[in-house]
Amino acid sequence: RRLVERLAADGRFEVSVVVRDHEKAQLVFDQELDIDVFEGDLRDVASWETRLGGVDQIVTAVSCGLCTDPMVVLGLKPMPDNAPHATDAEGIAALAAAAKAHGVRRLIAVTSASAGSPWSAAAIFLNAYHYGSIKHKWEGEQAIRRSGLAYIILRPYGLGPDASAGRAGEEHALRGIGWSQAETVSSDRRRIPRDDLAHLCHEALLLEMDGAAPARATVECWATDENAGPMPWDILKPDPPGPLADRDHDTPVALALGGAALGSAALLRGGWRAARGVLRVLSRR
């Protein structure tokens, strides 16, 4: 919503918004905004991909927040239709392919700072708790890289609900953007307000119009008070051609869950031994 409002106010963009439910969208977007809103689903891109004709750039910030159901993991219930593999991976792959086929020049994707760091605590937790969501965001990133499109992949740290500290010329004090392309998630608690992330997407779209956009780049980002500088788009290191080296997101989760299971078993065993000891003492009295 924040990005749509920014682009509509900018005046240099013709904005189209794909939503899953048009009625709900009417409750989210100001009806005075000069935007085209239509229904579409990443699980069925073929049904609306003709709307991509004439589109220059796409921004996607799709994310599935479903929590892992143990009954699904055990095979006692079916996987939900809108699980992360269907949206963050397969859906993004279908969108990238359709965009390429219809002449879209560039795709800007918002994923997660943990996507390239499967051994980070955040990635392990989110993969375990949300049906492998970070793993599937990584797979979506790789599909974009394979598509042949120009792209910018923004990997934000935790999204904060707090208001942006602003940019030059805006009503709030200037605040900086921290960034990294090291593919290693910091253990520091970093966040970025949604307003700041919307601002970065807006900047990235303007780069294409100015002819200054990097052709292929992936960057982690967060808000910081340590500097007052904006994102230095012109010095970002470009990604190599094709997909990046693959990342194994399954092994860290398996080891973490296995360790948790062994720890639980040890606690239960210790508790049972303690209970038996108490019972013996009581039986002697």
C-alpha positions in Angstrom: 0.0 0.0 0.0 2.8 2.4 0.9 4.5 2.0 -2.4 1.3 2.2 -4.4 0.5 5.5 -2.7 4.0 6.8 -3.4 3.9 5.9 -7.1 0.4 7.3 -7.6 1.6 10.6 -6.0 4.8 10.7 -8.1 2.9 11.3 -11.3 5.6 9.7 -13.6 4.1 6.2 -13.4 1.0 4.4 -14.7 0.3 2.1 -11.8 -1.4 -1.3 -12.1 -2.0 -3.4 -8.9 -2.6 -7.1 -8.9 -4.8 -8.2 -6.0 -6.3 -11.5 -5.0 -9.6 -9.9 -3.8 -10.9 -6.7 -5.4 -13.4 -6.0 -2.7 -10.7 -6.2 0.0 -8.4 -4.0 -2.1 -11.1 -1.3 -2.1 -10.8 -1.2 1.7 -7.0 -0.8 1.5 -6.5 1.7 -1.2 -7.8 5.3 -1.3 -10.5 5.3 -4.0 -9.1 8.7 -5.2 -5.8 7.1 -6.3 -5.3 7.0 -10.0 -4.4 3.3 -10.2 -5.7 0.3 -12.1 -6.6 -2.6 -9.8 -7.4 -6.0 -11.1 -7.6 -9.5 -9.6 -4.9 -12.1 -10.2 -3.2 -15.0 -8.4 0.4 -16.1 -8.5 -0.9 -19.7 -8.5 -2.5 -19.0 -11.9 -0.4 -16.4 -13.7 -1.5 -17.7 -17.1 -5.0 -16.4 -16.4 -3.9 -12.8 -16.3 -0.5 -12.5 -17.8 -1.8 -10.7 -20.9 -2.1 -7.7 -18.6 1.7 -7.6 -18.5 1.7 -6.4 -22.1 3.1 -2.8 -22.2 4.4 -3.0 -18.6 8.0 -1.8 -18.2 8.7 -2.8 -14.6 7.2 -5.0 -11.9 7.6 -4.8 -8.1 6.7 -7.9 -6.1 6.7 -8.1 -2.3 4.6 -11.3 -2.1 5.0 -13.3 1.1 3.2 -16.3 2.6 2.8 -16.1 6.4 1.2 -19.5 6.9 2.4 -21.3 10.1 3.5 -24.9 9.8 0.8 -27.4 10.8 2.4 -30.6 12.3 -0.6 -32.6 10.9 0.5 -31.5 7.4 4.2 -32.4 8.2 3.1 -35.9 9.4 1.0 -36.4 6.2 -2.3 -36.4 8.0 -3.6 -33.3 6.3 -2.9 -31.9 2.7 -0.6 -29.0 2.1 -2.4 -25.7 1.9 -2.9 -24.4 -1.7 -1.3 -21.1 -0.8 1.8 -22.5 1.0 5.1 -20.8 0.3 6.2 -23.2 -2.4 3.2 -22.2 -4.4 3.6 -18.5 -4.0 7.2 -17.5 -3.1 8.8 -20.1 -5.4 6.5 -21.5 -8.2 4.4 -18.3 -8.3 7.4 -16.0 -8.6 8.9 -18.3 -11.3 5.7 -18.1 -13.3 5.6 -14.3 -12.9 9.2 -13.9 -14.1 8.7 -16.2 -17.1 5.5 -14.3 -18.1 7.2 -11.0 -17.6 10.0 -12.0 -19.9 7.6 -13.3 -22.5 5.6 -10.0 -22.5 8.6 -7.7 -22.8 8.8 -6.5 -19.2 12.3 -5.0 -18.8 12.9 -5.3 -15.1 11.6 -6.9 -11.9 12.1 -5.6 -8.4 11.6 -8.3 -5.8 11.4 -7.9 -2.0 12.5 -11.2 -0.3 14.3 -11.6 3.0 17.8 -11.0 4.5 17.9 -14.7 5.4 17.4 -16.0 1.9 21.1 -16.4 1.2 22.0 -17.5 4.7 20.3 -20.8 5.5 22.4 -21.4 8.6 21.3 -18.2 10.2 19.0 -18.4 13.3 16.3 -16.4 11.5 16.3 -18.7 8.4 16.2 -21.9 10.5 13.3 -20.5 12.6 11.3 -19.2 9.7 11.8 -22.3 7.6 10.7 -24.5 10.4 7.8 -22.3 11.5 6.5 -21.2 8.1 6.6 -24.2 5.7 10.1 -23.5 4.5 9.3 -19.9 3.6 12.9 -18.7 3.4 13.9 -21.7 1.3 11.1 -20.9 -1.1 12.0 -17.2 -1.2 15.5 -18.3 -2.2 14.0 -20.5 -5.0 12.0 -17.6 -6.2 15.1 -15.4 -6.3 16.9 -18.1 -8.4 14.0 -18.2 -10.8 14.3 -14.5 -11.3 18.0 -14.8 -11.9 17.4 -17.6 -14.5 14.7 -15.6 -16.3 17.0 -13.3 -18.2 15.2 -10.2 -16.9 17.1 -7.3 -15.4 16.3 -7.2 -11.7 17.0 -5.8 -8.2 16.4 -8.2 -5.3 16.0 -6.3 -2.0 16.5 -8.4 1.1 15.2 -6.5 4.1 15.9 -7.3 7.7 12.9 -7.4 10.0 10.1 -5.1 8.9 9.3 -2.6 11.6 5.8 -1.0 12.0 7.4 2.2 13.2 7.2 5.2 10.9 10.1 6.0 8.6 12.6 8.6 9.9 12.3 10.2 6.5 14.5 11.3 3.6 15.9 14.7 2.5 13.1 17.0 1.7 10.6 15.1 3.8 9.1 16.2 7.0 11.2 13.9 9.3 14.9 14.0 10.0 17.2 12.4 7.5 18.0 8.7 8.2 20.4 6.4 6.5 20.1 3.0 4.9 22.6 0.3 5.8 23.3 -2.4 3.2 25.4 -5.4 2.5 26.0 -7.9 -0.3 28.1 -10.2 1.8 25.4 -13.0 1.9 26.0 -13.3 5.7 23.2 -12.2 8.0 24.4 -10.2 11.0 23.5 -11.3 14.5 22.7 -7.7 15.3 19.0 -6.9 15.7 18.3 -4.8 12.5 15.0 -3.6 11.3 13.7 -1.4 8.5 10.3 0.5 8.6 7.9 -0.4 5.8 7.9 3.2 4.7 11.7 3.0 4.2 11.4 -0.2 2.2 8.7 1.4 0.0 11.0 4.3 -0.5 13.8 2.0 -1.7 11.4 0.3 -4.2 10.4 3.7 -5.4 14.1 4.7 -5.8 14.8 1.5 -7.7 12.0 2.2 -10.2 13.3 5.7 -10.8 16.7 4.3 -11.5 15.4 2.5 -14.6 13.8 5.8 -15.8 17.1 7.6 -15.3 19.1 4.8 -17.0 21.2 4.3 -13.8 19.8 1.0 -12.6 22.2 -2.0 -12.1 21.3 -4.8 -14.5 21.3 -7.6 -11.9 21.8 -7.0 -8.2 21.0 -8.5 -4.8 21.3 -6.5 -1.6 20.4 -6.8 2.1 19.1 -3.6 3.6 18.2 -2.1 6.9 17.6 1.3 8.5 20.4 2.9 10.5 21.1 6.1 12.4 24.9 5.6 11.9 24.9 7.5 8.7 22.5 9.8 6.8 23.2 8.4 3.4 20.7 6.9 0.9 21.2 3.5 -0.8 24.3 3.9 -3.1 22.8 2.2 -6.1 25.6 3.1 -8.4 28.2 1.1 -6.5 26.3 -2.1 -6.0 28.2 -5.2 -7.2 26.3 -6.9 -10.0 25.3 -10.6 -9.7 27.1 -13.0 -12.0 25.1 -14.2 -15.1 22.6 -17.0 -14.3 21.6 -18.3 -10.8 23.9 -18.0 -7.8 25.5 -21.1 -6.2 22.7 -23.1 -4.6 22.0 -23.0 -0.9 20.9 -25.9 1.2 18.0 -24.8 3.4 16.9 -28.3 4.5 19.9 -29.6 6.4 20.0 -26.7 9.0 16.3 -27.2 9.8 16.7 -31.0 10.0 19.6 -30.7 12.4 17.9 -28.0 14.5 14.7 -30.1 14.8 16.7 -33.2 15.4 18.7 -31.5 18.2 15.5 -30.2 19.7 14.0 -33.7 19.6 17.0 -35.2 21.3 17.0 -32.5 23.9 13.3 -33.1 24.6 14.0 -36.8 24.9 16.8 -36.2 27.3 14.6 -34.0 29.5 11.8 -36.6 29.5 14.3 -39.3 30.4 15.7 -37.2 33.2 12.2 -36.4 34.4 11.3 -40.1 34.4 14.4 -41.0 36.4 13.6 -38.3 38.9 10.0 -39.4 39.2 11.1 -43.1 39.8 13.5 -41.9 42.5 10.7 -40.0 44.3 8.5 -43.1 44.0 11.1 -45.3 45.5 11.6 -42.9 48.5 7.9 -42.7 49.1 7.5 -46.5 48.9 10.1 -47.0 51.6 8.2 -44.8 54.1 
